[in-house]
Amino acid sequence: MKIILLYGGQSAEHDVSILSAFSVLSAVYYNYYQVQLVYITKDGQWVKGPLLNEKPASEEVLHLHWGSAGDTDKLIQPCQIKEEDAIVLPILHGPNGEDGTIQGFLETIDMPYIGAGVMTSAGCMDKIMTKYILYAVDIPQVPYVPVLKSQWKENPKKIFEQCEGTLLYPMFVKPANMGSSVGITKAHDREELQQALVEAYRYDSRVVIEQSIEAREIEVAILGNEDVRTTLPGEIVKDVAFYDYNSKYIDNNIKMQIPAQIPEEAQAKAREYAKIAYTTLGGSGLARCDFFLTNKNELFLNEVNTMPGFTQFSMYPSLWEKTGLPYGDLIEELIQLGLNQYNQKKKFRIDVGE
């Protein structure tokens, strides 16, 4: 069977996708699968690369070349990825990859794929929409203020007053549709809040401002469609107040504790909340739920990632590794979950047609 690996993408998380893609290539069971590389450039061109039958020697295989005589990689139309006996792994992070756009395209061309569907991807990608949905099922979240760019441009003073009347400094300012800490800033006063909003609006017209709290960062990995499994929580061990994009992916100075050294009651509650959030949002395949845990053992769900990082430093595969599911077996399970989800949707369509 063939795995069509989509990576790159039109997102600020383009480079994270490449790192994740190489980790996947290093773990695929090539005695069962071939891997077809399809790279999406930052300006949205699709490039078909080599068909791999074995683990590549280096990340260089992912850096495709096209446009010159003799180049073996070539530009294609997106619909040209469609073929029989294949499944798509969209290892894409952020907008135009994790937000339902790619998922909707794959539904349109009738290709099975790994991960969440259109609605779940779109809902989880938008931090504001996620908060609204999780509020409906009583999952605790930190206080927040959603701010649209149009509201900010119309009356900045009103936004300042709304934030300062609802939240306390410091506050975190986040683009609603971005991950990997891209565009996120911590504001300690009104001047920094203004600068943070300007930075966040570089990436999205929808921004969420959250109350900063003293807390540990706890993460739970989820796997499944209807039968949902969770891992014991892991912890991002901080030696700084906030890990930005460079800390996570360039410097690789993130330290993880798996399992997290937290009370059993907090472990159980985190897993319960993760499962409720996943099923409420209509999750399938995989996700990672990120929580804050205060010194009073209060849990707040921060966000749900439908395509979490898959690099060798990433929490999601590490959590499953510690649970007894090696990286290669994890990919195999995700492939089977993707095929099962595709076949079930196809059955629904046939039943309706009859």
N, C-alpha and C positions, 0 to 999 in steps of 0.2 A: 504494500500500500504506500501511497505517496503523501507526505506531509508538505503542504505549501506554506512556507514560512514567510509571513508578511512582517516586515520590520522597517525601521526608519520612521517615516511619517511627517506630516506637516504640523509639528508641535515643538514647543520648547523642550520637550522630553525626548527629542529625536535621538540624542546620543545615548540616553539610558536604554532606549529600545535596542540599539546595536549591542550594548553590553549584555542585555538579557538574551538576545538572539544567539550570541556566541555561547553562552552558558547552556542554552537548549541544545545547540548543535553538538556540544561536547558530551551530552548525556543520552541522546537518542539511541535506541536499539537498532543499529543499522542492519542487523540480520533480519529484521522484520520490515524496515521502512527505508525509503529513499526520501531525501529532503530537497525540495525545489526552492531555491532562494528567489524571492521577489522583494526588491527594495523599493520603497516609496521615498522619493527625494523630498527635500524641504519645500520645494515649489510644486509638489504634487505629481511629478512624473513617476510612472511605474516602470521599473527596469527588471527584466528577467535575467537572472544569473545562472550559475551552473547547477546541475543536478548532482547532489552529493550522495555517495554510496558508502562513505566512511567518515569518521571524525576528522575535521580539518585540523591542520597543524597549527594554525594561528587565526587570529581575528581578521587578518588581511583578506581572507576569502569573502568577507562581507562588504568590503569596499569595492564596489563594482565600477567598471569602466565601459563607457559606450560613446559612440559618436565618431570614432576614428576607424580608419581601415584596419582590419585585423581584429577589432574588438569582438569578443564572443558574446558579451552581454548586450542586450538590445532593449530599446524602448518598446513597450506594449500598451495596448488598451487594457484597462482593468478587467473587462469581461473576458479577456483571453486567458485568464487563470483558470477558467472553468474546465474541468475534465473529470472523467469517471474514476472511481476507485481512489479518491483523494479526499483529504480533509484539510481545512485551512487553520493554521495557528496564527492568529493576528497578535503577535507579540508587540503591540503598539500601546504606548502610554500617552495619556492626555487627549486633548481635542483632536478630532478627525481620526480617531483610532479607538479610544476607550469610551466614547460618548454616544455610541449607537449608530454613527454614520457608516462605519465599515460593516457593522453587523447588519444594518438595513440593506446595504449593497449585496452582501453575501446571501441574505434571504431572497433578494430579487433575482439573483442568478442561480438560486437553488443549489448552493454549495453547503455541505456540513461544515461547521466550524467549532472551535473550542472556546468555551467561556459564555458569559452572560449574553442574553438576547438584547433586542433593541431597547425596550422599555427600561429594563433593569440597568443597562449600560448608561442610558441617558439620565435616568433618575439619580444614580449613584455618582455620576460625574459632576453633577451640579450640587454643590454643597448646600445651597439654600433649599432646593427641592428635597434633598435627603433629610434635612432637619425637619421640614414640614411633615414628611411621611412618618419618620420615627417618632415624632411628637404624638402622632395618632395612636401609637401602640405603647405609649408611656415609657419609652427608653430615655433615660436621663441624658441631657446634653448641657454643655456650659452655656451661660447667657450669651446672646448674640444679637447683632443688628444687621439685617440685610440692607445693602445700599446699591441702588442702580446708578449707573454713570449719569443718566439724564437727571436724576434727583440731585446728585452732587453738583452738576453744572448749574442747575437752576437755583439752588440755595445752599451753598456750602455751610453757612452759619447754622442753618437748621439741622444739618447732618451732625455737625459738631455737638450741638446742644442735645440732640437725640442720643448720641453715643455717650456723652458725659453724664446724661441724666439716667442712663440705663446701666452703663458699665463703669468700671474703675480702671485707671491706668495701673499697670501697662495693659495694652490690648494687642491682639494679633489681627493683622489685616491680610485677608487672603482672597485671591481671585477665586470665584465660585467654580470655575471649570478648569482647574489645573492641579497637577500633583507634583510629587518629588520636591516639595517645598519651593517650587518655582514661583517667584513673585510675592512670597510671603515676607512680611516685615513686622517686627515688634515695635510698637509705638509707646513711648513713656510720657508724652505730653502732646498738646494740641499741634505744635509745629511738626513733630515726628508723625503724628497721625495724618496730617496733610500730605507730607512727603510719601508716606506709606500708601495712601490712596492713589496718588499719582503713579507710583510704581505698580500697584495692583491693576490699575486701569490700562496698563500697557499690554496686559494679557487677556483681559475680559471686561465686558461692560457690566457684569454682575459681580459684586464683591460682598463678602461677609466679614464683619468685624466681631471678634470673639473676645470674651473676658479671658485674660491670662490667669492661670491658676498654678499654684505650686503643686505639682503632681508628677508621678512616674508615668512613663509611656508603656502601655501594655498592649500586646497585639495577639490576636487569635486567628489562625488559619482555618479556612472552611473548604470542604470538598464535597461535591455531590449535586444531584438534581433533586429528586424527591426524597431520597434517603441521604440526609445531611450529616456529615461528620465534622467534628471540630478537634483541634489540638489543644493541649494544655497551653496557657498563655506564655509568651516570651516577653522579654523586657528590653527596651532600648536603654542602656545604662549611660546616663549623661555625665560628662565632665565639663560641659558648657551649658549655658541656659537654653540654647536653641541651635539645632543642627540645620544648616542651610543645604542647598543643592550641592555645593562643592564638598562639604563635609561628608555627605552621603555617597557621592559617586566619583569624586575626583581624588580626594585625600584618603578615602576608605578608612576613616578613623572612628567609625561607628562600632561600639561594643555591644554585644547582645548577650543576655543571660537567658538560657533555655534549659529547663522551664524557669519562669520568673519566680523569685523567692518572695511569694506573697501568700497571705492566709488562704486556706482551702476554700473558705466561704467566698472570697473574692475571685478565686479561680473558677469556681462553679458558676458564679453570677456572670462573669465575663463570657463564659461559654454559652450560657443561657441567652444573654442579650445578643450575642453574635448570631446564634441560630434564629432567634426571633427576627432580627434585622434582615438577615439573609432571605428568610422565607417570605417576610412581608414585602420586601423589595423585588421578589420573584427571581432570586438568584439561581444560577445553574452553572455547573462546572466548578468554578472556584471563586474565592474572594478572600480578602483579609480585612478584619475589623480592628480598628485602632481605638484604644481607650485611654483615658486619663484616670489614674488612681491616686486619690489624695491620701494624706497621712491619717485620715479618719476612715480609710478604706471605702470612700465613696467612689463609685465608678461613673464616668461620663463617656458616652460613645462619641468619638471625634469624627471618624469618617469610615466609609466602606469602600474599599478598592476592588474593582471587578477584574482588573488585570494588574496585580501587584508585581513589583520588580522581581525578576528571575535571575539576577546576577549571582555570582558566587558569594556575594556579601549580603544578599537579600534575606529578609526575615521569613518570607513565605516558604520557600523550599527548605530552609534550615529548620523550621518548626516541624515540617513533615519528616525530615531526616531523623530528628530526635524522637519522633513518634514511631519510627521503625519503617518509614516509607522512603526508600532512597530516591534520588532525583530522577533516575531513569524510570523507575516504577511509577513515580508521580506523573510523569509525562504520559506513560502508557494509560494510567487511569483517566487522565484528562481526555485522551483520544477516545476512549470508550464512552465516557460521559457525553462527549460531543456528538458521537455517532448515535447514541441512544436518544439524545434530545432531538436530533434531526429526524430520526425514524418516527418518533412519537408525534412530532409536528406534522410529518407527512401523513401519518395515519389519521390524524384529526382532519386534515384537508380531504382525504379520500372519503372518510365517513360523512362529512358534510356534503360532499358531492353526490354521494349515493342517496 
